[in-house]
Amino acid sequence: MNALTISTKGQITLRKELLQHLGVHPGDRISFEKMPGGEVRIRAVRPSGKLDGFFGSLRRDGQAPISVEDMNEAIAEGWAGRS
């Protein structure tokens, strides 16, 4: 059994082999589920892949939505090297 040490801040560091087993990388998320008997189940959080979750994800706070026409114009200018 692999044992981990708890820091004074109550944090642990998961070993590289465990992260590889979970298939996670820096910036990915993992979830913890409390199980009976003081056990914890750790799982990688996988994107649901639903389109609804993507809508608005690129918008910045206070930024108004742009029209399809504005997007097409920006794409055309970028393609022509005018951006």
SEBADO-196107 format. One record per atom (N, C-alpha, C): atom name; x, y, z. Coordinates in steps of 0.02 Angstrom, whole numbers, plus 50000, padded with zeros to 5 digits. Each point is the difference from the previous one (the first is absolute). Layout:
! residues N
<"CA",<X,Y,Z>>
...
//
This chain:
! residues 83
<"N",<50042,49941,50000>>
<"CA",<49958,50059,50000>>
<"C",<50044,50062,50000>>
<"N",<49981,50049,49959>>
<"CA",<50037,50063,49998>>
<"C",<49969,50048,50050>>
<"N",<50042,50027,50043>>
<"CA",<49976,50048,50051>>
<"C",<50021,50070,49979>>
<"N",<49957,50049,50014>>
<"CA",<50014,50070,49986>>
<"C",<50006,50037,50066>>
<"N",<50039,50053,50000>>
<"CA",<50008,50042,50060>>
<"C",<49956,50062,49993>>
<"N",<49966,50017,50053>>
<"CA",<49957,50059,50001>>
<"C",<50043,50059,50023>>
<"N",<49996,50055,49962>>
<"CA",<50039,50060,50018>>
<"C",<49966,50036,50058>>
<"N",<50035,50051,50027>>
<"CA",<49971,50039,50055>>
<"C",<49938,50038,49978>>
<"N",<49992,50010,49935>>
<"CA",<49940,50033,49973>>
<"C",<49944,49951,49985>>
<"N",<50012,49936,50015>>
<"CA",<49949,49949,49988>>
<"C",<49998,49977,49927>>
<"N",<50053,50010,49963>>
<"CA",<50003,49982,49930>>
<"C",<50041,49936,49989>>
<"N",<49985,49966,49946>>
<"CA",<50040,49942,49980>>
<"C",<50022,50010,49927>>
<"N",<50052,49965,49981>>
<"CA",<50023,50001,49931>>
<"C",<49993,49930,49973>>
<"N",<49964,49993,49944>>
<"CA",<49991,49934,49970>>
<"C",<50061,49985,49956>>
<"N",<50024,49940,50005>>
<"CA",<50059,49980,49963>>
<"C",<49985,49996,49925>>
<"N",<50053,50009,49961>>
<"CA",<49994,50001,49927>>
<"C",<49967,49936,49973>>
<"N",<50018,49943,50028>>
<"CA",<49972,49937,49976>>
<"C",<49924,49997,50011>>
<"N",<49976,50029,50055>>
<"CA",<49928,50002,50013>>
<"C",<49965,50047,49952>>
<"N",<50030,50058,49987>>
<"CA",<49972,50047,49953>>
<"C",<49997,49970,49930>>
<"N",<50051,49963,49981>>
<"CA",<50000,49966,49935>>
<"C",<49946,49947,49998>>
<"N",<49991,49964,50054>>
<"CA",<49947,49948,50004>>
<"C",<49931,50032,49991>>
<"N",<49990,50059,50030>>
<"CA",<49937,50036,49993>>
<"C",<49993,50032,49931>>
<"N",<50056,50008,49965>>
<"CA",<49998,50032,49934>>
<"C",<49991,50075,50004>>
<"N",<50025,50031,50053>>
<"CA",<49993,50072,50008>>
<"C",<50067,50036,49990>>
<"N",<49994,50063,49982>>
<"CA",<50058,50043,49987>>
<"C",<49990,50066,50037>>
<"N",<50052,50041,50004>>
<"CA",<49992,50066,50033>>
<"C",<49940,50038,49971>>
<"N",<49959,50026,50044>>
<"CA",<49941,50037,49980>>
<"C",<49937,49958,49997>>
<"N",<50007,49933,49998>>
<"CA",<49941,49956,50001>>
<"C",<49971,49999,50071>>
<"N",<49940,49973,50004>>
<"CA",<49966,49996,50065>>
<"C",<49990,49928,50021>>
<"N",<50000,49989,50066>>
<"CA",<49984,49935,50028>>
<"C",<49945,50011,50053>>
<"N",<49961,49947,50011>>
<"CA",<49948,50005,50051>>
<"C",<50013,49948,50053>>
<"N",<49975,50015,50060>>
<"CA",<50007,49956,50057>>
<"C",<49930,49981,50025>>
<"N",<49989,49937,50013>>
<"CA",<49937,49976,50026>>
<"C",<50013,49964,50066>>
<"N",<49967,50022,50053>>
<"CA",<50008,49968,50065>>
<"C",<49964,49933,49999>>
<"N",<50036,49949,50022>>
<"CA",<49973,49932,50003>>
<"C",<49995,49979,50073>>
<"N",<49962,49948,50015>>
<"CA",<49996,49975,50069>>
<"C",<50068,49976,50025>>
<"N",<50009,50003,50064>>
<"CA",<50061,49974,50030>>
<"C",<50060,50046,49993>>
<"N",<49988,50064,49986>>
<"CA",<50056,50047,49995>>
<"C",<50038,49997,49935>>
<"N",<49973,49967,49950>>
<"CA",<50033,49996,49935>>
<"C",<49976,50056,49954>>
<"N",<50042,50017,49951>>
<"CA",<49984,50052,49952>>
<"C",<50012,49972,49930>>
<"N",<49953,50012,49955>>
<"CA",<50008,49979,49930>>
<"C",<50020,50062,49960>>
<"N",<50054,49994,49961>>
<"CA",<50025,50055,49959>>
<"C",<49987,49982,49927>>
<"N",<49972,50048,49963>>
<"CA",<49987,49989,49929>>
<"C",<50020,50063,49961>>
<"N",<50021,49989,49939>>
<"CA",<50012,50056,49955>>
<"C",<49933,50027,49977>>
<"N",<49994,50066,49998>>
<"CA",<49939,50032,49975>>
<"C",<50007,50005,49925>>
<"N",<49955,49969,49965>>
<"CA",<50001,50000,49927>>
<"C",<49948,50049,49974>>
<"N",<50017,50038,49948>>
<"CA",<49951,50045,49971>>
<"C",<49939,49961,49976>>
<"N",<49942,50030,50009>>
<"CA",<49939,49965,49980>>
<"C",<49991,50000,49924>>
<"N",<50032,50047,49966>>
<"CA",<49996,50002,49927>>
<"C",<49935,50029,49975>>
<"N",<49961,50031,50044>>
<"CA",<49937,50031,49978>>
<"C",<50014,50070,49973>>
<"N",<49969,50017,49945>>
<"CA",<50010,50065,49969>>
<"C",<49975,50056,50045>>
<"N",<49949,49987,50039>>
<"CA",<49974,50052,50045>>
<"C",<50053,50026,50048>>
<"N",<50046,49957,50020>>
<"CA",<50052,50021,50045>>
<"C",<50052,50045,49968>>
<"N",<50002,50002,49934>>
<"CA",<50049,50041,49965>>
<"C",<49975,50070,49987>>
<"N",<49934,50008,49992>>
<"CA",<49973,50066,49985>>
<"C",<50020,50051,50053>>
<"N",<50028,50055,49978>>
<"CA",<50019,50053,50046>>
<"C",<50066,49989,50035>>
<"N",<50033,49944,49988>>
<"CA",<50062,49986,50037>>
<"C",<50058,50044,49979>>
<"N",<49997,50029,49941>>
<"CA",<50055,50043,49977>>
<"C",<49987,50074,50012>>
<"N",<49940,50017,50023>>
<"CA",<49982,50069,50011>>
<"C",<50033,50025,50064>>
<"N",<50024,50062,49997>>
<"CA",<50029,50031,50059>>
<"C",<49946,50041,50034>>
<"N",<50009,50012,50065>>
<"CA",<49951,50040,50038>>
<"C",<49993,50068,49968>>
<"N",<49938,50022,49991>>
<"CA",<49986,50066,49973>>
<"C",<50005,50005,49925>>
<"N",<50019,49947,49967>>
<"CA",<50007,50001,49927>>
<"C",<49933,49983,49968>>
<"N",<49979,50043,49955>>
<"CA",<49936,49989,49965>>
<"C",<50010,49946,49947>>
<"N",<49948,49961,49987>>
<"CA",<50004,49950,49946>>
<"C",<50009,50034,49933>>
<"N",<50034,49968,49953>>
<"CA",<50009,50028,49933>>
<"C",<49958,49960,49951>>
<"N",<49984,50032,49945>>
<"CA",<49958,49967,49950>>
<"C",<50041,49954,49956>>
<"N",<49966,49958,49964>>
<"CA",<50033,49955,49952>>
<"C",<50034,50041,49946>>
<"N",<49969,50055,49980>>
<"CA",<50029,50043,49949>>
<"C",<50066,50029,50024>>
<"N",<50002,50023,50063>>
<"CA",<50062,50027,50028>>
<"C",<50054,49946,50004>>
<"N",<49980,49939,50019>>
<"CA",<50048,49944,50002>>
<"C",<50028,49987,49930>>
<"N",<49956,49996,49950>>
<"CA",<50023,49987,49932>>
<"C",<50047,50054,49975>>
<"N",<49986,50063,50017>>
<"CA",<50043,50055,49980>>
<"C",<50069,49994,50032>>
<"N",<50001,49983,50065>>
<"CA",<50064,49992,50035>>
<"C",<50040,49941,49971>>
<"N",<49965,49947,49982>>
<"CA",<50033,49942,49970>>
<"C",<50029,50019,49933>>
<"N",<49962,50036,49959>>
<"CA",<50023,50020,49934>>
<"C",<50061,50046,50005>>
<"N",<49999,50047,50047>>
<"CA",<50057,50044,50008>>
<"C",<50062,49962,50024>>
<"N",<49990,49953,50045>>
<"CA",<50056,49959,50023>>
<"C",<50029,49958,49945>>
<"N",<49955,49971,49959>>
<"CA",<50022,49958,49944>>
<"C",<50039,50041,49949>>
<"N",<49980,50063,49991>>
<"CA",<50033,50044,49951>>
<"C",<50063,50031,50030>>
<"N",<50015,49986,50062>>
<"CA",<50060,50027,50032>>
<"C",<49992,50071,50024>>
<"N",<49939,50024,50010>>
<"CA",<49988,50068,50022>>
<"C",<49986,50005,50074>>
<"N",<50012,49948,50038>>
<"CA",<49985,50004,50071>>
<"C",<50059,50023,50040>>
//
